[in-house]
């Protein structure tokens, strides 16, 4: 499975390692992802999502139902 947040669509970015001598080599900045289970009271079931930690902060602020609704509207979450 790819390293992509299922709710926000965040994925790895590409950049450079820069040494003291200013030599540049390619590197990846991976998204900070966590596999987490959430209970959805409207559907009365548990779901497991791979989400970024910034998405977890959104869930704590807005609630899981609102965040899932936004993700479905943006096309990140199918179902």
N, C-alpha and C positions, 0 to 999 in steps of 0.2 A: 504494500500500500504506500502511496506517495505521502510525502510530508507536507500535507495541506490541511489547514483548518477547515472543518466541515461547516462552520457557521459564518466565518468572515472571509474565507477564501485566501487567507494569508499563506504564502509559500516561500521557499528558499529564494534569497537574492544572491546575485553574483557580484563580487568585488575583488579587491586586490589586497594581498599581504604586502606591506611596504616595510622594507628593512631600513636600518639606520643609514645604509649607503644608497637609499632610494631605489633599490631593486624591487621590481613588482612581479608578483606571481599570483595567479588566479586562486580564489578561495570562494567558499560558500558561506553565507550567513543563513543558517537554518532557523525556521520559525520555532518559537518555544512552545512545543505541543505537549499536551497531557491527554491521556485516555481517561475519560470520566463517565460515570453512570449518572443519569438524571431521571427523576420521577416526574412524569407529566400527569397532573391531577385530572385534566380534562379528558384524557384518553385512558386514565387509570392503568398506566403501564410504565415500565422502566425502559430507557434507551441508553445505549452506549455511544458516545461521540468522541472523536479525536479533535480537541479544540485547543486554540492558543490561550495563553494565560490572559491576554487582553480580552478575549471572548468570555472567559470566566468572570472577569470584573464586570462586563456588561450584563452577564446573567445575574450576578449578585445585585446589580443596580436595578435592572428592569424586570427580571424574572425570566424563567426559561421559556414560557409560552410566548412572550413578546419577541424574544430573540429568535426563536424558531420560526415565527411568523415572518419576521424581517428576512431571514435567510432564505425562506421559500420564495418570497417576492423577488429577491435578487437572483435566485436561481442557483444558490450554493447547495441547498439541501433539497433532495428529491423525496417524494412520498406524498 
